[in-house]
């Protein structure tokens, strides 16, 4: 968020906490992107704050609440707030349990893979409308085609991204793998290491697709421990995810730290995959 928005978002979150009787004299920024993640102290609650009006927070809370009830490994909503979306000063605010890192050290790749397997098992029981993973490809294709939104993208790079998105969409859909509800972006930034084991957060990007699409966001050693994954499909999904995250970095409104440098680096990785058959190894 921009600084002016960030100050307003923090004020809105602390005011909502106070209205629930939660002491929030301080706010520590944990993550800053399209949403702001805050640790409110001394009540020790994690607040997620985003712009009002998109309906994303309600979707996320609904998914997380259902998965928690099914025993899936997800971060819990704060019990003092419950499965609610609070609104204040143009922001949607949700309150979650804050977890500290486990004293025994970080879980290994096998633990993360098992947690993702259990998450997928829980998500198969969801009866919630959600977009298809190919919808996200369409969003990226429209971004890449829009020169006003991606003015810094050179013509050759624009053509490379457009062709990669188009070809990967076709290849993955033609593979005909079983599809189910997915997290959408279970990269390490959306996994908390806790005393309860790995717990997943941020369900805004849930979609339907093959499990390999989710696995393409995880570290390679995690995917290696996931039972039944199709290596060939995982590779195709890896290149797709690399193209998707590269496209977002060229959006003129993207606030990802050092985004254009990362976008340039990832374009080089896409070329290496397509020209030499290198492992996409997308872990962003």
C-alpha positions as a Python dict, from the first residue, in 0.01 Angstrom:
ca = {
    (1, 'X'): (0, 0, 0),
    (2, 'X'): (102, 360, -45),
    (3, 'X'): (204, 534, 277),
    (4, 'X'): (-111, 744, 308),
    (5, 'X'): (-329, 434, 263),
    (6, 'X'): (-113, 237, 504),
    (7, 'X'): (-163, 490, 784),
    (8, 'X'): (-540, 486, 729),
    (9, 'X'): (-544, 105, 716),
    (10, 'X'): (-356, 76, 1045),
    (11, 'X'): (-591, 324, 1209),
    (12, 'X'): (-893, 133, 1081),
    (13, 'X'): (-761, -202, 1208),
    (14, 'X'): (-677, -72, 1554),
    (15, 'X'): (-1018, 96, 1578),
    (16, 'X'): (-1198, -229, 1489),
    (17, 'X'): (-992, -418, 1747),
    (18, 'X'): (-1076, -158, 2011),
    (19, 'X'): (-1447, -186, 1928),
    (20, 'X'): (-1423, -557, 2012),
    (21, 'X'): (-1251, -487, 2343),
    (22, 'X'): (-905, -588, 2213),
    (23, 'X'): (-610, -376, 2321),
    (24, 'X'): (-424, -260, 2011),
    (25, 'X'): (-179, 11, 2114),
    (26, 'X'): (77, -91, 1853),
    (27, 'X'): (71, -239, 1501),
    (28, 'X'): (365, -422, 1345),
    (29, 'X'): (356, -453, 964),
    (30, 'X'): (411, -818, 872),
    (31, 'X'): (343, -794, 500),
    (32, 'X'): (261, -509, 264),
    (33, 'X'): (118, -574, -82),
    (34, 'X'): (-237, -536, -216),
    (35, 'X'): (-338, -607, 143),
    (36, 'X'): (-171, -509, 467),
    (37, 'X'): (-99, -778, 728),
    (38, 'X'): (-56, -641, 1079),
    (39, 'X'): (27, -787, 1418),
    (40, 'X'): (-179, -592, 1670),
    (41, 'X'): (-31, -568, 2020),
    (42, 'X'): (-75, -636, 2308),
    (43, 'X'): (-387, -834, 2208),
    (44, 'X'): (-164, -1033, 1967),
    (45, 'X'): (-406, -1057, 1678),
    (46, 'X'): (-317, -1068, 1309),
    (47, 'X'): (-525, -823, 1103),
    (48, 'X'): (-559, -833, 724),
    (49, 'X'): (-668, -503, 574),
    (50, 'X'): (-764, -439, 212),
    (51, 'X'): (-975, -203, 1),
    (52, 'X'): (-1350, -223, 49),
    (53, 'X'): (-1582, -333, -226),
    (54, 'X'): (-1419, -633, -395),
    (55, 'X'): (-1585, -905, -187),
    (56, 'X'): (-1254, -1089, -161),
    (57, 'X'): (-1238, -1080, 219),
    (58, 'X'): (-1581, -1240, 255),
    (59, 'X'): (-1476, -1516, 14),
    (60, 'X'): (-1151, -1575, 205),
    (61, 'X'): (-1321, -1587, 545),
    (62, 'X'): (-1585, -1829, 418),
    (63, 'X'): (-1324, -2065, 273),
    (64, 'X'): (-1099, -2053, 581),
    (65, 'X'): (-1392, -2106, 818),
    (66, 'X'): (-1516, -2409, 625),
    (67, 'X'): (-1170, -2562, 601),
    (68, 'X'): (-1101, -2512, 972),
    (69, 'X'): (-1430, -2686, 1054),
    (70, 'X'): (-1318, -2978, 835),
    (71, 'X'): (-987, -3005, 1024),
    (72, 'X'): (-770, -2881, 737),
    (73, 'X'): (-431, -2722, 823),
    (74, 'X'): (-532, -2355, 801),
    (75, 'X'): (-474, -2052, 1022),
    (76, 'X'): (-774, -1987, 1245),
    (77, 'X'): (-982, -1673, 1257),
    (78, 'X'): (-955, -1495, 1592),
    (79, 'X'): (-1232, -1643, 1811),
    (80, 'X'): (-1311, -1304, 1964),
    (81, 'X'): (-1402, -1171, 1621),
    (82, 'X'): (-1531, -1486, 1456),
    (83, 'X'): (-1585, -1537, 1081),
    (84, 'X'): (-1668, -1173, 1014),
    (85, 'X'): (-1554, -905, 774),
    (86, 'X'): (-1536, -565, 943),
    (87, 'X'): (-1568, -243, 744),
    (88, 'X'): (-1419, 93, 836),
    (89, 'X'): (-1296, 398, 646),
    (90, 'X'): (-1305, 227, 307),
    (91, 'X'): (-1130, -93, 419),
    (92, 'X'): (-1227, -456, 475),
    (93, 'X'): (-1066, -593, 791),
    (94, 'X'): (-1045, -953, 908),
    (95, 'X'): (-889, -1071, 1235),
    (96, 'X'): (-690, -1394, 1267),
    (97, 'X'): (-496, -1590, 1526),
    (98, 'X'): (-129, -1490, 1539),
    (99, 'X'): (117, -1781, 1549),
    (100, 'X'): (478, -1777, 1665),
    (101, 'X'): (748, -1990, 1506),
    (102, 'X'): (787, -2337, 1661),
    (103, 'X'): (1057, -2377, 1923),
    (104, 'X'): (1153, -2712, 1770),
    (105, 'X'): (1259, -2557, 1438),
    (106, 'X'): (1101, -2533, 1096),
    (107, 'X'): (911, -2834, 956),
    (108, 'X'): (1084, -3016, 672),
    (109, 'X'): (970, -3056, 309),
    (110, 'X'): (787, -3380, 385),
    (111, 'X'): (583, -3204, 655),
    (112, 'X'): (493, -2923, 417),
    (113, 'X'): (394, -3173, 145),
    (114, 'X'): (174, -3365, 389),
    (115, 'X'): (8, -3042, 502),
    (116, 'X'): (-65, -2949, 140),
    (117, 'X'): (-203, -3298, 75),
    (118, 'X'): (-436, -3260, 376),
    (119, 'X'): (-537, -2913, 262),
    (120, 'X'): (-628, -3050, -80),
    (121, 'X'): (-825, -3330, 82),
    (122, 'X'): (-1023, -3074, 280),
    (123, 'X'): (-1077, -2856, -26),
    (124, 'X'): (-1227, -3146, -221),
    (125, 'X'): (-1520, -3129, 19),
    (126, 'X'): (-1590, -2760, -47),
    (127, 'X'): (-1912, -2672, -225),
    (128, 'X'): (-1820, -2314, -304),
    (129, 'X'): (-1820, -2147, -648),
    (130, 'X'): (-1471, -2038, -745),
    (131, 'X'): (-1291, -1939, -1066),
    (132, 'X'): (-1098, -2178, -1288),
    (133, 'X'): (-719, -2148, -1297),
    (134, 'X'): (-747, -2063, -1667),
    (135, 'X'): (-932, -1743, -1570),
    (136, 'X'): (-609, -1620, -1415),
    (137, 'X'): (-431, -1688, -1742),
    (138, 'X'): (-687, -1475, -1920),
    (139, 'X'): (-626, -1189, -1678),
    (140, 'X'): (-251, -1209, -1745),
    (141, 'X'): (-307, -1225, -2121),
    (142, 'X'): (-517, -908, -2113),
    (143, 'X'): (-252, -734, -1904),
    (144, 'X'): (27, -830, -2143),
    (145, 'X'): (-179, -715, -2444),
    (146, 'X'): (-251, -375, -2285),
    (147, 'X'): (41, -144, -2367),
    (148, 'X'): (-98, 132, -2148),
    (149, 'X'): (-87, -93, -1840),
    (150, 'X'): (252, -248, -1928),
    (151, 'X'): (442, 42, -2091),
    (152, 'X'): (790, -81, -1990),
    (153, 'X'): (750, -424, -2152),
    (154, 'X'): (955, -450, -2474),
    (155, 'X'): (787, -591, -2784),
    (156, 'X'): (996, -909, -2791),
    (157, 'X'): (925, -973, -2422),
    (158, 'X'): (556, -901, -2472),
    (159, 'X'): (545, -1158, -2752),
    (160, 'X'): (735, -1413, -2540),
    (161, 'X'): (493, -1376, -2248),
    (162, 'X'): (183, -1383, -2468),
    (163, 'X'): (300, -1697, -2649),
    (164, 'X'): (403, -1873, -2327),
    (165, 'X'): (69, -1802, -2157),
    (166, 'X'): (-121, -1919, -2465),
    (167, 'X'): (80, -2238, -2518),
    (168, 'X'): (85, -2340, -2151),
    (169, 'X'): (-291, -2291, -2121),
    (170, 'X'): (-346, -2520, -2417),
    (171, 'X'): (-94, -2783, -2304),
    (172, 'X'): (-225, -2807, -1948),
    (173, 'X'): (-592, -2819, -2047),
    (174, 'X'): (-521, -3083, -2312),
    (175, 'X'): (-345, -3293, -2047),
    (176, 'X'): (-691, -3363, -1906),
    (177, 'X'): (-581, -3409, -1545),
    (178, 'X'): (-845, -3431, -1269),
    (179, 'X'): (-936, -3092, -1124),
    (180, 'X'): (-1045, -2981, -779),
    (181, 'X'): (-1057, -2677, -553),
    (182, 'X'): (-706, -2538, -495),
    (183, 'X'): (-541, -2283, -271),
    (184, 'X'): (-419, -2099, -581),
    (185, 'X'): (-89, -1965, -443),
    (186, 'X'): (52, -2195, -169),
    (187, 'X'): (403, -2051, -197),
    (188, 'X'): (619, -2029, 120),
    (189, 'X'): (489, -1680, 196),
    (190, 'X'): (142, -1827, 245),
    (191, 'X'): (250, -2105, 481),
    (192, 'X'): (304, -2045, 853),
    (193, 'X'): (542, -2270, 1045),
    (194, 'X'): (376, -2328, 1383),
    (195, 'X'): (378, -2570, 1676),
    (196, 'X'): (75, -2730, 1509),
    (197, 'X'): (275, -2786, 1192),
    (198, 'X'): (248, -2589, 865),
    (199, 'X'): (-73, -2384, 837),
    (200, 'X'): (-196, -2217, 518),
    (201, 'X'): (-317, -1859, 494),
    (202, 'X'): (-448, -1620, 224),
    (203, 'X'): (-731, -1792, 38),
    (204, 'X'): (-815, -1499, -191),
    (205, 'X'): (-683, -1677, -499),
    (206, 'X'): (-861, -2012, -459),
    (207, 'X'): (-947, -2166, -795),
    (208, 'X'): (-1023, -2497, -960),
    (209, 'X'): (-754, -2689, -1144),
    (210, 'X'): (-507, -2980, -1121),
    (211, 'X'): (-315, -3014, -793),
    (212, 'X'): (6, -2968, -993),
    (213, 'X'): (-88, -2600, -1039),
    (214, 'X'): (-67, -2557, -661),
    (215, 'X'): (250, -2765, -640),
    (216, 'X'): (418, -2538, -896),
    (217, 'X'): (412, -2261, -635),
    (218, 'X'): (584, -2473, -369),
    (219, 'X'): (957, -2542, -335),
    (220, 'X'): (1073, -2829, -555),
    (221, 'X'): (1165, -3044, -254),
    (222, 'X'): (808, -3007, -123),
    (223, 'X'): (656, -3111, -454),
    (224, 'X'): (891, -3413, -459),
    (225, 'X'): (721, -3546, -143),
    (226, 'X'): (365, -3497, -266),
    (227, 'X'): (211, -3837, -346),
    (228, 'X'): (85, -3902, -696),
    (229, 'X'): (200, -3578, -859),
    (230, 'X'): (253, -3598, -1237),
    (231, 'X'): (611, -3480, -1307),
    (232, 'X'): (537, -3383, -1668),
    (233, 'X'): (229, -3180, -1573),
    (234, 'X'): (415, -3024, -1281),
    (235, 'X'): (680, -2901, -1522),
    (236, 'X'): (419, -2746, -1752),
    (237, 'X'): (248, -2580, -1456),
    (238, 'X'): (585, -2451, -1337),
    (239, 'X'): (640, -2267, -1664),
    (240, 'X'): (284, -2133, -1654),
    (241, 'X'): (322, -1997, -1301),
    (242, 'X'): (655, -1840, -1396),
    (243, 'X'): (485, -1662, -1687),
    (244, 'X'): (196, -1548, -1466),
    (245, 'X'): (410, -1393, -1193),
    (246, 'X'): (634, -1234, -1457),
    (247, 'X'): (335, -1070, -1623),
    (248, 'X'): (219, -916, -1291),
    (249, 'X'): (559, -754, -1239),
    (250, 'X'): (521, -544, -1557),
    (251, 'X'): (190, -391, -1450),
    (252, 'X'): (256, -17, -1410),
    (253, 'X'): (59, -24, -1084),
    (254, 'X'): (246, -322, -938),
    (255, 'X'): (387, -249, -591),
    (256, 'X'): (601, -563, -559),
    (257, 'X'): (940, -460, -413),
    (258, 'X'): (1201, -440, -691),
    (259, 'X'): (935, -572, -929),
    (260, 'X'): (1085, -469, -1265),
    (261, 'X'): (1420, -623, -1178),
    (262, 'X'): (1248, -947, -1083),
    (263, 'X'): (1035, -932, -1397),
    (264, 'X'): (1346, -897, -1611),
    (265, 'X'): (1516, -1188, -1434),
    (266, 'X'): (1211, -1410, -1474),
    (267, 'X'): (1185, -1328, -1846),
    (268, 'X'): (1537, -1469, -1877),
    (269, 'X'): (1428, -1785, -1698),
    (270, 'X'): (1131, -1825, -1933),
    (271, 'X'): (1365, -1799, -2233),
    (272, 'X'): (1601, -2055, -2079),
    (273, 'X'): (1315, -2301, -2027),
    (274, 'X'): (1183, -2259, -2379),
    (275, 'X'): (1519, -2251, -2555),
    (276, 'X'): (1712, -2515, -2363),
    (277, 'X'): (1453, -2720, -2176),
    (278, 'X'): (1583, -2599, -1839),
    (279, 'X'): (1376, -2672, -1528),
    (280, 'X'): (1136, -2378, -1475),
    (281, 'X'): (1195, -2420, -1099),
    (282, 'X'): (954, -2136, -1025),
    (283, 'X'): (952, -2073, -652),
    (284, 'X'): (854, -1710, -601),
}
